[in-house]
């Protein structure tokens, strides 16, 4: 780049002009050449069209009279045109009847005619019109013309058709056109080059030479020497010469003024208490004044002139901000550089330094070359300011953030959660006995109690939780980023508050006395529409005041609907636990059939009958069991009961086609450390063949715990178990895990089957899953088949197995045993026949 800048304009300008000329002239030449080419092609096409017309008329007449010799003569004569490569007459059987190349006669046209396209013959005959085809690589025009021919039979005439094939070369014409265009280009180029040299001669005389003299006039050895400038230039060059002459006079005057100001500046610095620094950015060398070094406790010879002497002493937490402000100044965002930061002194202590500076010189690109500034020791001011700030934002007794800081933090969290999709909770805490203790035993014990409460609250918080003290015995906890849903957020906040309540009920030891507190808690969730920090604080306080009426004793939610739903879930959790202990759960079995209607398997499903309360919908108790970890004992009961029942069926004799009992395993159950050992234990206890068991897993567990799941499945596969992907297509469907998992079955989720006949998209998805499963050698089971039309569609697309109310409803054990017995009877009957 530097070499290019030093290159003379005498070379650069002609090069630019010549390059522009070549590009423009070349572009015009190319465009004109292409236009002439197109005109030539059109003329050639018309010429060949005329030849084809003449041949159609002449050959048709001669062939009707069976004068083949005259017809061959007409073909040969026409082919004397130097541009015609081939003329051939091809009959409807693709045989060459006539040709200007005699060796091709009576040969098969597709094999012996170059560039001949036999697929066009029938189209030419049927449409009775000419077809043109241009081959750009060979620069040849192919023409297919229909030809009416007549042949004599024994007693009757019959008419038959053929085509005239003409291969016409444009190569010579294009070459002649190119030579003519190139000759014209050379003539124009020579004329313009001569004009270019003449133009450059005058530019050099009027511009380049005066500019060179002007540049040479700046080469002076002493700034005090007078500068002589040639003022004979014309136009803008003369204007530049006169402006430069005026500039040199002003520069000389300014240098003299600056010299005087520098003397006054040095005198002022000697009486100031600021440290001065002067940074040469290009060399990274810095002048540090004696006062600069003295502020940090160093002697003059202990600090060198490198910029690292400053950089390495900046506190790590302040380093980024210092250079961020410095960069803002360098790019012009701030007129001055200013930053307050900590610098380590010779005694190991940090002092607060206010650094100010300004760039005084730049290079041609606008990058800074030199910056001068001062350092001021502001440690006393900074420490005083921080102390005042702490007093305004922290409570003196509890050492927790006060109301002001709480509101600021809550506003920030409320705004942030509106954008990140997660929800948080605000917990208002009030200790009931504080006022009595404070009034009866004095403020000293009251303050000590508040301090101990604060420490216990801090010990209980985790992560980004924020604890603040309002007044008296009122505290607030902010719990951000708990969950994406209202219900789960409320549940997490409730569990936190319960644990907090347990911690605060522990005795507080003050002097010789143990004090036991009872607290009330109010919870509100955020973000909420059109709700600010003060509104959230007021809502949590209102909820706290209603704690005595809460279903959770001393904990109340501002949103009663959430409180009621959480209470219902907690109640249901207790009832599930009770139901497991009292054998209230049972299994039903939903049949699985193949395309011939044979019973090939069943899926075990859990059901819950609560006595007087009746049946509980699985959609109600399964999610609650999942959230509370009760799914683990419930799932273990299902596996144990299903294997026991399967053993009974095996002993009684399974139908011929029955080979699968499917068991749903939840992600939590599958991820249990002892899951594999537990399953193997049940297998040994019942003596069931593991190859009859198919374990259904969901796609989601494969995303979050892929390696762990793969290891467990491979261990179980070694025992004989088979595996199915349940609800395939609703989660993270991927070929990647299908290729590495020991999966034998894909189960299409019933949501795809429900509207299968009405929605084309669903049909495409289902067809794709079936095709993919078959290509991978997997069984594909469609769930939720409700009518014959759905079944017919699935069979047509290649689905091999089916579940749903149309093929079989979930049956209790007794009823399902009847189905098994009927299958066996049907087999025996067929065998006897």
C-alpha positions in Angstrom: 0.0 0.0 0.0 2.9 2.4 0.8 4.5 1.7 -2.5 1.3 2.5 -4.3 1.0 5.8 -2.5 4.5 6.7 -3.6 3.9 5.9 -7.2 3.8 8.9 -9.5 0.5 10.1 -11.0 2.2 10.1 -14.3 1.9 6.3 -14.1 -1.3 5.9 -12.1 -3.5 8.2 -14.3 -2.6 6.7 -17.7 -3.0 3.2 -16.2 -6.5 4.1 -15.0 -7.5 5.8 -18.3 -6.2 2.8 -20.3 -7.9 0.3 -18.1 -11.2 2.2 -18.3 -10.8 2.4 -22.1 -10.1 -1.3 -22.4 -13.2 -2.2 -20.3 -15.6 0.1 -22.1 -14.4 -0.7 -25.6 -14.3 -4.4 -24.8 -17.8 -4.3 -23.5 -19.1 -2.4 -26.6 -17.3 -4.8 -28.9 -18.7 -7.8 -27.1 -22.3 -6.5 -27.2 -22.1 -5.6 -30.9 -20.5 -9.0 -31.7 -23.3 -10.8 -29.9 -25.9 -8.7 -31.7 -24.3 -9.5 -35.1 -24.1 -13.2 -34.1 -27.8 -13.2 -33.4 -28.6 -11.5 -36.7 -26.4 -14.1 -38.5 -28.2 -16.9 -36.7 -31.6 -15.5 -37.8 -30.5 -15.2 -41.4 -29.1 -18.7 -41.3 -32.3 -20.0 -39.9 -34.3 -18.4 -42.7 -31.9 -19.7 -45.3 -32.1 -23.3 -43.9 -35.9 -22.9 -43.7 -35.9 -22.1 -47.4 -33.7 -25.1 -48.2 -36.0 -27.3 -46.2 -39.1 -26.0 -48.1 -37.5 -26.6 -51.4 -36.5 -30.1 -50.4 -40.0 -30.8 -49.1 -41.5 -29.9 -52.5 -38.9 -31.6 -54.7 -38.5 -34.8 -52.7 -42.3 -35.2 -52.2 -42.8 -35.0 -56.0 -40.0 -37.3 -56.9 -40.8 -39.9 -54.2 -44.5 -40.0 -55.3 -43.2 -40.9 -58.8 -40.7 -43.4 -57.1 -37.8 -41.6 -58.8 -35.4 -42.3 -56.0 -32.3 -41.6 -58.2 -33.6 -38.1 -59.0 -34.5 -37.6 -55.2 -30.9 -38.7 -54.3 -29.5 -36.3 -56.9 -31.6 -33.4 -55.4 -30.3 -34.2 -51.9 -26.7 -34.4 -53.1 -27.0 -31.1 -55.1 -28.5 -29.2 -52.2 -25.7 -30.5 -49.9 -23.1 -28.8 -52.1 -23.7 -25.8 -49.9 -20.4 -25.6 -47.9 -22.2 -25.0 -44.7 -24.5 -28.0 -44.9 -23.0 -31.0 -43.1 -25.8 -33.5 -43.5 -29.1 -33.9 -45.5 -31.0 -37.1 -44.8 -34.5 -38.4 -45.3 -35.7 -40.6 -42.5 -38.8 -42.7 -42.7 -41.2 -43.4 -39.8 -39.2 -46.5 -38.8 -36.1 -44.3 -38.2 -34.4 -45.7 -41.3 -32.3 -43.4 -43.5 -33.9 -43.4 -47.0 -31.8 -40.7 -48.6 -28.5 -39.0 -47.5 -25.7 -36.9 -48.9 -23.4 -39.5 -47.4 -24.1 -42.6 -49.3 -22.7 -44.9 -46.6 -25.5 -43.9 -44.3 -28.3 -44.9 -46.6 -30.6 -47.6 -45.2 -28.9 -47.4 -41.8 -30.6 -46.8 -38.5 -30.8 -43.0 -38.1 -30.3 -42.8 -34.3 -27.0 -44.7 -34.6 -25.5 -43.2 -37.7 -26.7 -39.6 -38.0 -24.6 -37.2 -35.9 -26.7 -35.0 -33.6 -29.9 -36.6 -34.8 -32.7 -36.7 -32.1 -35.0 -39.6 -33.0 -37.5 -38.5 -30.3 -38.6 -35.6 -32.4 -39.6 -37.6 -35.5 -43.1 -38.5 -34.3 -43.7 -34.9 -33.1 -42.6 -33.4 -36.5 -44.9 -35.8 -38.3 -47.9 -35.3 -36.1 -47.6 -31.5 -35.9 -46.6 -31.2 -39.6 -44.2 -28.3 -38.9 -40.5 -27.6 -38.9 -38.5 -27.9 -35.6 -35.2 -26.1 -35.2 -32.6 -27.2 -32.7 -29.3 -25.3 -32.1 -26.2 -27.0 -30.6 -24.0 -24.2 -29.1 -20.9 -26.3 -28.5 -20.7 -27.3 -32.2 -22.2 -24.1 -33.6 -24.6 -26.2 -35.7 -28.3 -25.7 -36.5 -30.5 -28.9 -36.8 -33.7 -28.8 -38.8 -36.4 -31.4 -38.8 -39.0 -30.9 -41.7 -42.0 -33.2 -42.3 -42.1 -35.0 -45.6 -45.1 -36.6 -47.3 -44.1 -39.8 -49.2 -46.2 -42.4 -51.1 -45.4 -46.1 -51.8 -47.2 -48.5 -54.2 -48.7 -51.7 -52.9 -50.0 -54.6 -54.9 -53.4 -53.1 -55.6 -53.9 -50.0 -53.5 -51.8 -46.9 -52.6 -51.0 -46.2 -49.0 -49.6 -42.9 -47.7 -46.7 -42.8 -45.2 -44.7 -39.9 -43.6 -41.0 -39.1 -42.8 -38.7 -36.2 -42.0 -36.0 -34.3 -43.7 -33.0 -33.9 -41.3 -30.6 -31.0 -42.1 -27.4 -30.3 -40.1 -26.2 -26.8 -40.9 -22.9 -25.4 -39.6 -22.5 -21.8 -38.6 -18.8 -22.1 -37.7 -17.3 -20.4 -40.8 -19.9 -17.6 -40.7 -19.1 -17.0 -37.0 -15.3 -17.0 -37.6 -15.7 -14.5 -40.4 -17.8 -12.3 -38.2 -15.2 -12.5 -35.4 -12.3 -11.5 -37.7 -14.2 -8.5 -39.0 -15.2 -7.3 -35.5 -11.6 -7.7 -34.2 -10.2 -5.7 -37.2 -12.7 -2.8 -36.4 -11.7 -3.0 -32.7 -8.0 -2.6 -33.5 -8.6 0.4 -35.7 -10.6 2.1 -33.0 -8.1 1.2 -30.3 -5.2 2.7 -32.2 -7.1 5.9 -32.7 -8.0 6.2 -29.0 -4.5 5.3 -27.8 -3.0 8.1 -29.9 -5.6 10.5 -28.4 -4.8 9.3 -24.9 -1.1 10.0 -25.3 -1.9 13.5 -26.5 -4.2 14.1 -23.5 -1.5 12.9 -21.1 1.1 15.3 -22.5 -1.0 18.3 -21.7 -2.0 17.0 -18.3 1.6 16.5 -17.4 2.5 20.0 -18.5 -0.3 21.8 -16.8 -0.8 19.7 -13.6 1.9 17.1 -12.8 5.0 19.3 -13.2 3.6 22.3 -11.1 2.6 19.8 -8.4 6.0 18.2 -8.3 7.6 21.7 -7.9 5.2 22.5 -5.1 6.1 19.3 -3.3 9.8 20.0 -3.6 9.4 23.5 -2.1 8.3 21.8 1.2 11.7 20.0 1.6 13.4 22.5 4.0 16.0 21.7 6.6 15.0 24.4 9.1 11.5 25.6 9.8 12.8 29.1 10.3 14.1 29.2 6.7 11.8 31.0 4.2 9.8 28.7 1.8 9.8 29.8 -1.8 6.7 28.7 -3.7 6.2 28.9 -7.6 3.0 30.9 -8.2 2.8 30.5 -12.0 0.3 27.7 -12.1 -3.0 27.9 -13.9 -6.6 27.4 -12.5 -6.9 25.1 -9.5 -3.1 24.4 -9.5 -2.4 28.1 -9.2 -5.1 28.4 -6.4 -3.3 25.5 -4.6 0.1 27.2 -4.9 -1.2 30.4 -3.4 -3.1 28.6 -0.6 0.1 26.7 0.3 2.1 29.9 0.4 -0.4 31.5 2.8 -0.4 28.3 4.9 3.4 28.3 5.4 3.3 31.9 6.7 0.5 31.0 9.2 2.3 27.8 10.4 5.5 29.8 11.1 3.5 32.3 13.1 1.7 29.5 15.1 4.9 27.7 15.9 6.2 30.8 17.5 3.0 31.2 19.6 3.1 27.6 20.7 6.7 27.9 21.9 5.7 30.7 24.2 2.6 28.9 25.5 4.7 25.8 26.2 6.9 27.8 28.5 3.9 29.0 30.5 2.4 25.4 30.6 5.6 24.0 32.1 5.6 26.7 34.8 1.9 25.9 35.7 2.6 22.1 36.0 5.5 22.7 38.4 3.0 24.1 41.0 0.2 21.5 40.4 -0.4 18.3 42.4 -1.5 16.2 39.4 0.6 13.7 37.7 1.2 14.3 34.0 1.5 11.6 31.3 2.3 11.9 27.6 1.7 8.8 25.5 3.3 8.3 22.0 0.8 5.7 20.8 2.8 4.5 17.8 5.8 3.6 19.8 3.9 2.8 23.1 6.3 5.0 25.0 5.0 7.2 27.8 6.4 10.2 29.7 5.4 9.9 33.4 6.0 13.1 35.4 7.7 12.9 38.8 4.4 13.7 40.5 2.8 10.7 38.6 5.3 8.4 40.1 5.2 10.0 43.5 1.4 9.4 43.8 2.1 5.7 43.6 5.0 5.7 46.0 7.8 5.2 43.5 11.1 6.9 43.0 12.0 8.5 39.6 14.1 5.6 38.4 11.7 2.8 39.4 9.2 3.4 36.6 10.2 3.1 33.0 8.6 4.7 29.9 6.5 1.7 28.7 2.7 1.9 28.6 2.7 -1.4 30.4 3.9 0.5 33.6 0.4 1.9 33.8 -1.6 -1.0 32.3 -0.2 -3.6 34.7 -1.1 -1.6 37.7 -4.8 -1.1 36.9 -7.2 -3.2 39.0 -8.5 -6.2 37.0 -12.1 -5.2 37.5 -11.4 -1.7 36.1 -9.2 -2.7 33.2 -11.9 -3.2 30.6 -13.7 0.1 31.4 -10.5 2.1 31.2 -9.8 1.0 27.6 -13.4 1.1 26.7 -13.4 4.9 27.5 -10.1 5.3 25.8 -11.4 3.7 22.7 -14.5 5.9 22.7 -12.2 8.9 22.8 -10.1 7.6 20.0 -13.0 7.0 17.6 -14.4 10.5 18.3 -17.4 9.5 20.5 -16.0 11.7 23.4 -13.9 14.8 23.0 -11.9 14.0 26.1 -10.8 10.7 27.7 -11.9 10.5 31.3 -12.0 7.5 33.6 -11.9 6.8 37.4 -10.1 3.5 38.3 -8.0 1.8 40.9 -4.2 1.6 40.5 -1.9 -0.5 42.8 0.7 1.4 44.7 4.3 0.4 45.7 3.0 -0.6 49.2 0.4 -3.0 47.6 -2.7 -0.8 48.3 -5.0 0.4 45.6 -5.7 4.1 45.2 -8.5 5.7 43.1 -7.2 7.7 40.2 -9.1 10.1 38.0 -7.4 10.1 34.5 -8.1 12.8 32.0 -6.6 13.3 28.6 -7.0 14.5 25.0 -5.5 13.5 21.7 -3.3 16.2 20.2 -2.2 14.6 16.9 -3.5 12.1 14.3 -2.2 10.3 11.2 -3.6 10.7 7.7 -6.2 8.0 8.4 -7.5 9.8 11.5 -5.9 7.4 13.9 -4.5 8.9 17.1 -0.7 9.3 17.4 -0.3 11.2 20.7 -2.4 11.8 23.8 -1.5 14.0 26.8 -3.3 13.9 30.1 -3.2 14.1 33.9 -3.8 11.7 36.9 -5.5 13.0 40.0 -5.7 11.1 43.3 -9.4 10.9 44.2 -9.2 8.2 46.8 -10.6 10.3 49.7 -13.5 11.5 47.6 -14.3 8.0 46.2 -14.3 6.4 49.7 -16.6 9.1 51.1 -18.9 8.7 48.1 -19.1 4.9 48.5 -19.8 5.2 52.2 -22.7 7.7 51.5 -24.0 5.4 48.8 -23.9 2.4 51.1 -25.8 4.3 53.7 -28.5 5.2 51.2 -28.9 1.7 49.7 -28.3 -0.7 52.6 -30.0 -1.1 55.9 -27.7 -0.3 58.8 -29.0 -2.9 61.2 -29.3 -6.0 58.9 -26.7 -5.0 56.3 -29.2 -6.0 53.6 -30.3 -3.9 50.7 -33.0 -1.5 51.6 -36.3 -0.6 50.0 -34.7 1.7 47.4 -32.3 -0.9 46.2 -35.1 -3.5 46.3 -37.3 -1.5 44.0 -34.4 -0.9 41.6 -33.6 -4.7 41.5 -37.2 -5.7 41.1 -37.7 -3.3 38.2 -34.7 -4.8 36.5 -35.8 -8.4 37.1 -39.4 -7.6 36.0 -38.2 -6.0 32.8 -35.7 -8.8 32.1 -38.3 -11.6 32.6 -40.6 -9.9 30.1 -38.0 -10.7 27.4 -36.4 -14.0 28.4 -39.6 -16.1 28.6 -39.1 -17.1 32.2 -41.0 -16.2 35.3 -40.0 -15.2 38.8 -41.6 -14.8 42.3 -41.6 -12.2 45.0 -41.9 -13.4 48.6 -43.0 -11.0 51.3 -41.9 -12.2 54.8 -43.1 -10.8 58.2 -42.0 -12.2 61.5 -45.0 -11.9 63.9 -43.2 -11.8 67.3 -40.7 -9.1 66.5 -42.7 -6.1 67.6 -43.4 -7.7 71.0 -39.7 -8.6 71.6 -38.7 -5.1 70.5 -41.1 -3.4 72.8 -40.6 -5.6 75.9 -36.9 -6.3 75.7 -35.6 -3.1 74.0 -34.3 -2.0 70.6 -30.9 -3.6 71.2 -32.4 -7.2 71.3 -34.8 -6.2 68.5 -31.9 -5.1 66.3 -29.9 -8.2 67.1 -32.9 -10.4 66.2 -33.2 -8.6 62.9 -29.5 -9.2 62.2 -29.8 -12.9 62.9 -32.9 -13.2 60.7 -31.0 -11.5 57.9 -28.1 -13.9 58.2 -30.4 -16.9 58.2 -32.2 -15.6 55.1 -28.9 -15.1 53.3 -27.8 -18.6 54.2 -31.0 -20.0 52.7 -30.8 -18.1 49.3 -29.1 -19.5 46.3 -27.9 -18.4 42.9 -29.3 -15.0 41.8 -31.9 -14.8 44.7 -32.1 -11.3 46.2 -32.9 -10.6 49.9 -33.8 -7.1 51.2 -35.1 -5.6 54.4 -38.0 -3.1 54.3 -38.7 -2.0 57.8 -39.4 -3.6 61.2 -39.6 -7.4 60.7 -40.5 -7.2 57.0 -38.2 -8.8 54.5 -38.6 -9.5 50.8 -37.0 -12.2 48.6 -36.8 -12.0 44.8 -36.6 -15.4 43.1 -35.9 -14.7 39.4 -35.9 -17.1 36.4 -37.8 -20.0 38.1 -39.7 -21.5 35.2 -41.6 -20.7 31.9 -45.1 -21.6 33.3 -47.2 -20.0 36.0 -47.9 -23.3 37.8 -44.4 -24.6 37.9 -43.0 -21.1 39.0 -45.6 -21.0 41.8 -44.7 -24.5 42.9 -41.0 -23.8 43.0 -41.7 -20.5 45.0 -43.9 -22.4 47.4 -41.2 -25.1 48.1 -38.6 -22.4 48.6 -40.9 -20.6 51.1 -41.7 -23.8 53.0 -38.0 -24.5 53.4 -37.5 -20.9 54.5 -40.2 -21.2 57.0 -38.6 -24.3 58.5 -35.3 -22.4 58.8 -36.9 -19.4 60.5 -38.7 -21.6 63.0 -35.4 -22.8 64.4 -34.7 -20.9 67.7 -32.7 -17.7 67.7 -30.2 -17.5 70.5 -30.0 -13.9 71.9 -28.1 -13.7 75.1 -29.3 -16.4 77.5 -32.6 -16.7 75.7 -33.9 -18.8 72.8 -36.5 -17.0 70.7 -38.9 -18.9 68.4 -40.6 -17.0 65.7 -43.7 -17.6 63.5 -43.8 -15.9 60.1 -46.3 -15.1 57.5 -45.5 -15.2 53.8 -47.1 -13.6 50.7 -46.1 -14.7 47.2 -46.8 -12.9 43.9 -45.5 -13.9 40.4 -43.9 -11.7 37.8 -43.9 -10.4 35.1 -47.6 -9.4 35.0 -49.2 -7.2 32.4 -49.0 -3.4 33.3 -47.5 -4.2 36.7 -44.5 -2.3 38.0 -42.1 -3.0 40.9 -44.2 -1.1 43.5 -47.3 -2.9 42.4 -45.6 -6.3 42.8 -44.5 -5.3 46.3 -48.0 -4.3 47.3 -49.4 -7.5 45.9 -47.0 -9.7 47.9 -47.8 -7.6 51.1 -51.6 -8.1 50.5 -51.1 -11.8 50.0 -49.1 -12.0 53.3 -51.9 -10.3 55.2 -54.3 -13.1 54.0 -51.9 -15.9 54.9 -54.1 -17.0 57.8 -56.9 -17.9 55.3 -54.5 -19.8 52.9 -54.7 -23.5 52.2 -51.0 -23.7 53.0 -51.3 -22.3 56.6 -49.0 -19.3 56.8 -48.2 -19.0 53.0 -50.6 -17.2 50.7 -50.5 -16.4 46.9 -51.8 -13.1 45.5 -53.3 -15.1 42.6 -55.9 -17.5 44.2 -56.4 -19.5 41.1 -52.7 -20.6 41.1 -52.9 -21.3 44.9 -55.9 -23.5 44.4 -54.3 -25.4 41.5 -51.1 -26.0 43.4 -53.1 -27.1 46.4 -55.1 -29.6 44.2 -51.8 -31.0 42.8 -50.3 -31.4 46.3 -53.5 -33.1 47.4 -53.5 -35.4 44.4 -49.8 -36.3 45.2 -50.9 -37.4 48.6 -53.7 -39.4 47.2 -51.5 -41.1 44.6 -49.1 -42.1 47.4 -52.1 -43.5 49.3 -53.4 -45.3 46.2 -50.1 -47.1 45.7 -50.1 -48.2 49.3 -53.7 -49.5 49.1 -53.6 -51.2 45.7 -56.0 -48.8 44.1 -54.2 -48.9 40.7 -54.8 -51.5 38.1 -53.7 -52.3 34.5 -55.7 -52.4 31.3 -54.3 -53.7 28.0 -55.0 -52.2 24.6 -54.7 -54.6 21.7 -52.2 -54.1 18.8 -53.1 -55.8 15.5 -51.4 -56.3 12.1 -52.8 -55.7 8.6 -54.5 -59.1 8.7 -56.3 -58.4 12.0 -54.0 -60.8 13.9 -53.4 -59.9 17.6 -49.7 -59.2 17.6 -49.3 -57.5 21.0 -50.8 -55.1 23.6 -49.8 -52.0 25.5 -50.1 -52.0 29.3 -51.8 -48.8 30.7 -52.3 -47.8 34.3 -55.8 -46.9 35.7 -56.8 -45.6 39.1 -60.1 -46.3 40.9 -60.5 -44.2 44.1 -63.4 -46.0 45.7 -66.3 -43.6 46.3 -64.5 -41.0 44.1 -64.6 -43.3 41.0 -62.1 -43.5 38.2 -59.4 -40.8 37.9 -58.5 -39.6 34.5 -54.9 -40.6 33.6 -54.4 -37.1 32.0 -54.9 -35.8 35.6 -52.8 -38.0 37.7 -49.9 -38.9 35.3 -48.5 -35.3 35.0 -48.8 -34.8 38.8 -46.9 -38.1 39.3 -44.2 -36.9 36.9 -43.7 -33.6 38.7 -43.6 -35.1 42.2 -41.3 -38.1 41.4 -44.2 -40.5 42.3 -43.9 -41.7 38.7 -41.0 -43.8 39.8 -42.8 -46.0 42.3 -45.9 -46.0 40.0 -43.8 -47.0 37.0 -42.1 -49.7 39.0 -45.5 -51.1 40.0 -46.7 -51.1 36.4 -43.6 -53.0 35.2 -43.8 -55.5 38.0 -47.6 -56.1 37.5 -47.3 -56.3 33.7 -44.5 -58.9 33.9 -46.5 -60.9 36.4 -49.6 -60.9 34.2 -47.5 -61.7 31.1 -46.1 -64.8 32.8 -49.7 -66.0 33.5 -50.6 -65.5 29.8 -47.4 -67.4 28.7 -48.3 -70.3 31.0 -51.8 -70.5 29.5 -50.4 -70.2 26.0 -50.0 -67.1 23.9 -51.6 -66.8 20.4 -49.4 -67.6 17.5 -48.8 -64.0 16.4 -48.6 -62.4 19.8 -45.0 -61.3 20.5 -45.1 -57.9 22.2 -46.2 -56.4 25.5 -45.4 -52.6 25.5 -44.6 -50.8 28.7 -44.4 -47.0 28.9 -41.4 -45.8 30.8 -41.2 -42.1 31.9 -37.9 -40.1 31.4 -37.5 -39.8 35.2 -37.9 -43.6 35.7 -35.5 -44.4 32.8 -32.8 -42.0 34.2 -32.9 -43.6 37.7 -29.5 -45.1 38.5 -31.0 -48.4 39.6 -33.6 -48.7 36.7 -31.6 -51.4 34.8 -31.0 -53.5 37.9 -34.7 -53.1 38.9 -35.9 -54.3 35.5 -33.6 -57.2 35.5 -34.7 -58.2 39.0 -38.4 -58.2 38.0 -37.5 -60.3 34.9 -35.7 -62.9 37.1 -38.6 -63.0 39.6 -41.3 -63.6 36.9 -39.2 -65.8 34.5 -40.6 -63.9 31.5 -38.7 -64.0 28.2 -37.4 -60.4 27.8 -37.9 -60.6 24.0 -41.6 -60.3 24.6 -41.2 -56.9 26.3 -41.1 -53.7 24.4 -40.1 -50.6 26.4 -41.6 -47.3 25.1 -39.5 -44.2 25.5 -40.1 -40.6 24.4 -38.0 -38.5 22.1 -37.3 -35.7 24.6 -35.2 -37.9 26.9 -32.9 -38.6 23.9 -32.1 -34.9 23.5 -31.1 -34.1 27.1 -29.4 -37.4 28.2 -28.4 -39.1 25.0 -25.2 -40.9 26.1 -26.8 -42.1 29.4 -29.9 -43.4 27.6 -27.9 -45.2 24.9 -25.8 -47.0 27.5 -28.8 -48.1 29.4 -30.7 -49.3 26.3 -27.7 -51.3 25.1 -27.4 -53.1 28.5 -31.2 -53.9 28.4 -30.9 -54.9 24.7 -28.3 -57.5 25.7 -30.9 -59.0 28.0 -33.4 -59.3 25.1 -35.6 -56.2 25.6 -36.9 -54.4 22.6 -37.5 -50.6 22.4 -40.0 -48.3 20.7 -40.0 -44.5 20.2 -43.4 -43.4 21.6 -45.3 -40.5 20.1 -42.8 -40.3 17.2 -42.8 -37.0 15.3 -44.0 -34.8 18.2 -40.5 -34.1 19.6 -36.9 -34.1 18.5 -37.4 -36.5 15.6 -33.9 -37.2 14.1 -32.3 -39.8 11.9 -29.1 -39.4 14.0 -30.5 -41.2 17.1 -32.4 -43.8 15.1 -29.1 -44.9 13.6 -27.4 -45.5 16.9 -30.3 -46.6 19.2 -31.3 -50.3 19.4 -34.9 -49.3 18.4 -37.2 -51.8 16.8 -40.5 -49.8 16.6 -41.8 -46.3 15.8 -45.2 -45.4 17.2 -46.9 -42.6 15.2 -48.6 -40.2 17.7 -52.4 -40.2 17.6 -52.4 -36.4 17.0 -51.3 -37.1 13.4 -54.0 -39.7 13.0 -57.0 -37.7 14.3 -57.3 -35.4 11.3 -55.5 -37.7 8.9 -58.2 -37.7 6.2 -58.9 -33.9 6.4 -55.4 -32.5 6.4 -52.9 -33.0 3.6 -49.9 -32.0 5.8 -50.8 -34.8 8.2 -50.9 -37.3 5.4 -47.5 -36.3 4.2 -46.0 -36.5 7.7 -47.5 -39.9 8.4 -46.5 -41.3 4.9 -42.9 -40.0 5.5 -42.7 -41.7 9.0 -43.9 -45.0 7.5 -41.5 -44.8 4.6 -38.6 -43.9 6.9 -39.4 -46.7 9.4 -39.7 -49.3 6.6 -36.4 -48.1 5.1 -34.7 -48.6 8.5 -36.2 -52.0 9.0 -38.5 -50.9 11.9 -42.0 -51.8 12.8 -44.4 -48.8 12.4 -47.4 -48.7 14.8 -50.2 -46.1 14.2 -51.9 -45.1 17.5 -55.4 -43.7 17.8 -57.0 -45.4 14.8 -60.7 -44.5 15.2 -62.4 -45.6 11.9 -62.0 -47.8 8.8 -61.0 -44.9 6.5 -58.0 -44.1 8.6 -57.1 -47.8 8.8 -57.4 -48.2 5.0 -55.2 -45.1 4.4 -52.5 -46.4 6.8 -52.5 -49.9 5.2 -52.2 -48.4 1.7 -49.1 -46.4 2.9 -47.5 -49.5 4.2 -48.1 -49.2 8.0 -47.7 -52.7 9.6 -49.4 -52.5 13.0 -52.3 -50.5 14.6 -53.8 -49.4 17.9 -57.0 -47.5 18.6 -60.6 -47.9 19.5 -61.4 -49.1 16.0 -59.2 -52.1 16.3 -59.4 -52.7 20.1 -60.3 -50.7 23.2 -58.2 -51.0 26.4 -59.4 -54.1 28.3 -59.2 -55.2 31.9 -57.2 -58.3 32.5 -60.2 -60.7 32.5 -61.6 -59.4 29.3 -58.2 -59.4 27.6 -57.6 -63.0 28.6 -60.9 -63.8 26.7 -59.4 -62.1 23.6 -56.3 -64.2 23.9 -58.4 -67.4 24.3 -60.4 -66.5 21.2 -57.2 -66.0 19.2 -56.1 -69.4 20.2 -59.5 -71.0 19.3 -59.3 -69.3 15.9 -55.8 -70.8 15.3 -56.9 -74.2 16.4 -59.9 -74.1 14.1 -57.7 -73.2 11.2 -55.2 -75.9 11.9 -58.0 -78.5 12.2 -59.4 -77.5 8.8 
